[in-house]
């Protein structure tokens, strides 16, 4: 999910890969056992992306100084 958030932020095109189907299948198994897992995963991904944005902004600030 974090990768999807970042690609959207950066405007990158996503190319399908052969392993995408097995990755989605693993999520289906997880969701069958825990319906809240997707919400928790999205929250963790959002925090990770925010952290990466903070790091990138800090680097930009250092370069500008």
KESE-309750 format. One record per residue: residue in one letter; x, y, z of N, C-alpha, C, CB in turn. Coordinates in Angstrom, 3 decimals. Each point is the difference from the previous one (the first is absolute). Glycine has a CB too. Layout:
! residues N
+--------+----------+----------+----------+----------+----------+----------+----------+----------+----------+----------+----------+----------+
| residu |      n.X |      n.Y |      n.Z |     ca.X |     ca.Y |     ca.Z |      c.X |      c.Y |      c.Z |     cb.X |     cb.Y |     cb.Z |
+--------+----------+----------+----------+----------+----------+----------+----------+----------+----------+----------+----------+----------+
|      a |        X |        Y |        Z |        X |        Y |        Z |        X |        Y |        Z |        X |        Y |        Z |
...
+--------+----------+----------+----------+----------+----------+----------+----------+----------+----------+----------+----------+----------+
This chain:
! residues 65
+--------+----------+----------+----------+----------+----------+----------+----------+----------+----------+----------+----------+----------+
| residu |      n.X |      n.Y |      n.Z |     ca.X |     ca.Y |     ca.Z |      c.X |      c.Y |      c.Z |     cb.X |     cb.Y |     cb.Z |
+--------+----------+----------+----------+----------+----------+----------+----------+----------+----------+----------+----------+----------+
|      x |    0.822 |   -1.190 |    0.000 |   -0.822 |    1.190 |    0.000 |    0.866 |    1.253 |    0.000 |   -1.801 |   -1.255 |    1.201 |
|      x |    2.862 |    1.202 |   -0.443 |    0.900 |    1.147 |    0.019 |    0.562 |    0.305 |   -1.373 |    0.565 |   -0.544 |    2.341 |
|      x |   -0.218 |   -0.499 |   -3.065 |    0.514 |    0.196 |   -1.361 |   -1.061 |    0.638 |   -0.887 |    1.522 |   -1.979 |    0.282 |
|      x |   -2.759 |    1.557 |   -0.123 |   -1.087 |    0.584 |   -0.790 |   -0.184 |    1.474 |    0.353 |   -1.134 |   -2.247 |   -0.122 |
|      x |    1.206 |    2.567 |    1.412 |   -0.127 |    1.397 |    0.420 |    1.125 |    0.844 |   -0.599 |   -1.111 |   -0.739 |    2.140 |
|      x |    2.340 |    0.221 |   -2.075 |    1.140 |    0.757 |   -0.528 |   -0.068 |    0.167 |   -1.507 |    1.365 |   -0.850 |    1.882 |
|      x |   -1.751 |   -0.196 |   -2.600 |   -0.088 |    0.135 |   -1.451 |   -1.065 |    1.013 |   -0.379 |    0.764 |   -2.366 |   -0.272 |
|      x |   -1.848 |    2.406 |    1.028 |   -1.038 |    1.004 |   -0.268 |    0.530 |    1.403 |    0.287 |   -1.793 |   -1.683 |    0.563 |
|      x |    2.484 |    1.858 |    0.562 |    0.573 |    1.305 |    0.352 |    0.983 |    0.483 |   -1.054 |   -0.289 |   -0.556 |    2.410 |
|      x |    1.076 |   -0.370 |   -2.931 |    1.056 |    0.359 |   -0.947 |   -0.465 |   -0.011 |   -1.448 |    1.624 |   -0.926 |    1.602 |
|      x |   -2.855 |    0.489 |   -1.822 |   -0.541 |   -0.036 |   -1.355 |    0.647 |   -1.053 |   -0.885 |   -0.491 |    2.392 |    0.248 |
|      x |    0.923 |   -3.483 |    0.343 |    0.647 |   -1.067 |   -0.756 |   -1.031 |   -0.979 |   -0.551 |    2.045 |    0.240 |    1.431 |
|      x |   -1.733 |   -0.816 |   -2.552 |   -0.864 |   -1.032 |   -0.587 |    0.340 |   -1.342 |    0.637 |   -0.173 |    1.277 |   -2.195 |
|      x |   -0.842 |   -2.049 |    2.462 |    0.194 |   -1.324 |    0.590 |   -0.140 |   -1.038 |   -1.107 |   -0.884 |    0.770 |    2.266 |
|      x |    1.893 |   -1.596 |   -2.393 |   -0.014 |   -1.074 |   -0.983 |   -0.317 |   -1.312 |    0.706 |    1.676 |    1.223 |   -1.458 |
|      x |   -2.637 |   -1.986 |    0.956 |   -0.297 |   -1.302 |    0.612 |    1.217 |   -0.920 |   -0.047 |   -2.408 |    0.251 |   -0.664 |
|      x |    2.540 |   -1.048 |    1.712 |    1.086 |   -0.977 |    0.081 |   -0.597 |   -1.371 |    0.264 |    1.620 |    1.753 |    0.847 |
|      x |   -0.917 |   -2.801 |   -1.201 |   -0.533 |   -1.350 |    0.199 |   -0.316 |   -0.336 |    1.461 |    1.295 |   -0.667 |   -1.995 |
|      x |   -0.565 |    1.252 |    2.931 |   -0.228 |   -0.334 |    1.404 |   -1.150 |    0.783 |    0.640 |    2.407 |   -0.540 |    0.138 |
|      x |   -3.014 |    1.469 |   -0.844 |   -1.115 |    0.762 |    0.562 |   -1.171 |   -0.892 |    0.382 |    0.709 |    1.943 |   -1.369 |
|      x |   -1.033 |   -2.928 |    0.538 |   -1.143 |   -0.879 |    0.281 |    0.207 |   -0.776 |    1.294 |   -0.433 |   -0.200 |   -2.459 |
|      x |    1.626 |   -0.313 |    2.686 |    0.250 |   -0.751 |    1.238 |   -0.013 |    0.924 |    1.212 |    1.360 |   -1.663 |   -1.294 |
|      x |   -0.918 |    2.909 |    1.113 |   -0.035 |    0.972 |    1.091 |   -1.443 |    0.305 |    0.393 |    2.175 |    0.993 |   -0.799 |
|      x |   -3.033 |   -0.772 |   -0.187 |   -1.419 |    0.257 |    0.271 |   -0.635 |   -1.222 |    0.643 |   -0.118 |    1.598 |   -1.942 |
|      x |    0.473 |   -2.781 |    1.472 |   -0.544 |   -1.237 |    0.588 |    0.374 |   -0.114 |    1.474 |    0.137 |   -1.122 |   -2.242 |
|      x |    1.076 |    1.531 |    2.595 |    0.397 |   -0.057 |    1.415 |   -0.831 |    0.967 |    0.833 |    2.331 |   -0.644 |   -0.676 |
|      x |   -2.661 |    1.820 |    0.107 |   -0.852 |    0.960 |    0.716 |   -1.414 |   -0.542 |    0.173 |    1.371 |    1.885 |   -0.919 |
|      x |   -1.876 |   -2.597 |   -0.061 |   -1.332 |   -0.590 |    0.127 |   -0.027 |   -0.958 |    1.179 |   -0.380 |    0.227 |   -2.479 |
|      x |    1.414 |   -1.023 |    2.625 |    0.087 |   -0.923 |    1.136 |    0.029 |    0.764 |    1.317 |    1.219 |   -1.655 |   -1.437 |
|      x |   -0.429 |    2.704 |    1.492 |    0.086 |    0.816 |    1.222 |   -1.368 |    0.592 |    0.333 |    2.421 |    0.542 |   -0.498 |
|      x |   -3.097 |    0.019 |   -0.498 |   -1.287 |    0.652 |    0.231 |   -1.100 |   -0.979 |    0.382 |    0.687 |    1.740 |   -1.610 |
|      x |   -0.581 |   -2.971 |    1.156 |   -0.973 |   -1.006 |    0.407 |    0.128 |   -0.312 |    1.480 |    0.044 |   -0.959 |   -2.301 |
|      x |    1.155 |    1.120 |    2.832 |    0.244 |   -0.281 |    1.415 |   -0.131 |    1.230 |    0.891 |    1.501 |   -1.821 |   -0.722 |
|      x |   -1.336 |    3.007 |    0.146 |   -0.039 |    1.238 |    0.797 |   -0.467 |    1.147 |   -0.893 |    1.874 |   -0.827 |    1.518 |
|      x |   -3.134 |    1.194 |   -1.398 |   -0.558 |    1.035 |   -0.874 |    0.576 |    1.389 |    0.293 |   -2.089 |   -1.355 |   -0.148 |
|      x |    2.688 |    1.542 |    1.293 |    0.601 |    1.303 |    0.337 |    1.431 |    0.144 |   -0.500 |   -1.456 |    0.062 |    1.997 |
|      x |    2.022 |   -1.131 |   -2.509 |    1.406 |    0.017 |   -0.422 |    0.261 |    1.066 |   -1.049 |    0.145 |   -2.429 |    0.504 |
|      x |   -1.069 |    2.628 |   -1.417 |    0.214 |    0.976 |   -1.072 |    0.070 |    1.422 |    0.553 |   -1.188 |   -1.524 |   -1.599 |
|      x |    0.375 |    1.801 |    2.605 |    0.004 |    1.332 |    0.625 |    1.317 |    0.219 |    0.734 |   -2.517 |   -0.060 |    0.246 |
|      x |    2.964 |   -0.957 |    0.472 |    1.273 |    0.107 |    0.710 |    1.169 |    0.132 |   -0.970 |   -0.963 |   -1.346 |    1.873 |
|      x |    0.945 |    0.572 |   -2.938 |    1.079 |    0.076 |   -0.991 |    0.027 |    1.379 |   -0.664 |   -0.196 |   -2.483 |   -0.405 |
|      x |   -0.974 |    3.010 |    0.091 |   -0.061 |    1.325 |   -0.625 |    0.540 |    1.073 |    0.946 |   -1.986 |   -0.738 |   -1.356 |
|      x |    1.666 |    0.625 |    2.629 |    0.495 |    0.974 |    0.977 |    1.523 |   -0.068 |    0.113 |   -2.168 |   -0.175 |    1.265 |
|      x |    2.706 |   -1.038 |   -1.217 |    1.464 |   -0.156 |    0.066 |    0.657 |    0.543 |   -1.269 |   -0.274 |   -2.033 |    1.469 |
|      x |   -0.319 |    1.745 |   -2.610 |    0.551 |    0.486 |   -1.270 |   -0.029 |    1.520 |   -0.053 |   -0.753 |   -2.103 |   -1.136 |
|      x |   -0.325 |    2.690 |    1.597 |   -0.110 |    1.464 |    0.003 |    1.088 |    0.626 |    0.874 |   -2.484 |   -0.190 |   -0.377 |
|      x |    2.715 |   -0.405 |    1.550 |    1.052 |    0.515 |    0.880 |    1.384 |   -0.156 |   -0.636 |   -1.424 |   -0.567 |    1.992 |
|      x |    1.651 |   -0.554 |   -2.652 |    1.299 |   -0.227 |   -0.650 |    0.226 |    1.011 |   -1.115 |   -0.140 |   -2.445 |    0.554 |
|      x |   -0.879 |    2.705 |   -1.339 |    0.119 |    0.970 |   -1.094 |    0.231 |    1.402 |    0.566 |   -1.503 |   -1.422 |   -1.459 |
|      x |    0.799 |    1.770 |    2.517 |    0.198 |    1.309 |    0.627 |    1.442 |    0.136 |    0.497 |   -2.439 |    0.065 |    0.675 |
|      x |    2.979 |   -1.133 |   -0.100 |    1.382 |    0.011 |    0.464 |    0.965 |    0.218 |   -1.167 |   -0.635 |   -1.531 |    1.891 |
|      x |    0.405 |    0.820 |   -2.987 |    0.866 |    0.173 |   -1.173 |   -0.079 |    1.416 |   -0.557 |   -0.297 |   -2.418 |   -0.530 |
|      x |   -0.900 |    2.997 |    0.546 |   -0.142 |    1.389 |   -0.450 |    0.766 |    0.957 |    0.920 |   -2.256 |   -0.560 |   -0.974 |
|      x |    2.212 |    0.294 |    2.281 |    0.756 |    0.833 |    0.946 |    1.497 |   -0.086 |   -0.283 |   -1.786 |   -0.345 |    1.737 |
|      x |    2.272 |   -0.870 |   -1.999 |    1.427 |   -0.156 |   -0.309 |    0.369 |    0.748 |   -1.273 |   -0.008 |   -2.233 |    1.129 |
|      x |   -0.827 |    2.113 |   -2.136 |    0.263 |    0.690 |   -1.270 |   -0.018 |    1.515 |    0.180 |   -1.017 |   -1.927 |   -1.239 |
|      x |    0.074 |    2.420 |    2.017 |   -0.074 |    1.443 |    0.242 |    1.179 |    0.495 |    0.808 |   -2.467 |   -0.144 |   -0.094 |
|      x |    2.930 |   -0.660 |    1.035 |    1.189 |    0.383 |    0.791 |    1.223 |    0.067 |   -0.896 |   -0.979 |   -1.069 |    2.055 |
|      x |    1.108 |    0.112 |   -2.978 |    1.128 |    0.038 |   -0.940 |   -0.059 |    1.219 |   -0.890 |    0.084 |   -2.473 |    0.034 |
|      x |   -1.274 |    2.835 |   -0.493 |   -0.165 |    1.181 |   -0.854 |    0.370 |    1.257 |    0.773 |   -1.821 |   -1.155 |   -1.302 |
|      x |    1.423 |    1.222 |    2.578 |    0.321 |    1.169 |    0.835 |    1.505 |    0.133 |    0.185 |   -2.197 |   -0.239 |    1.189 |
|      x |    2.883 |   -0.895 |   -0.992 |    1.463 |    0.036 |    0.171 |    0.670 |    0.462 |   -1.286 |   -0.129 |   -1.855 |    1.699 |
|      x |   -0.376 |    1.399 |   -2.852 |    0.589 |    0.397 |   -1.276 |   -0.198 |    1.490 |   -0.258 |   -0.410 |   -2.305 |   -0.885 |
|      x |   -0.715 |    2.853 |    1.337 |   -0.305 |    1.402 |   -0.238 |    0.806 |    0.920 |    0.917 |   -2.292 |   -0.672 |   -0.727 |
|      x |    2.740 |    0.121 |    1.842 |    0.736 |    0.833 |    0.980 |    1.415 |    0.268 |   -0.416 |   -1.408 |   -0.925 |    1.768 |
+--------+----------+----------+----------+----------+----------+----------+----------+----------+----------+----------+----------+----------+
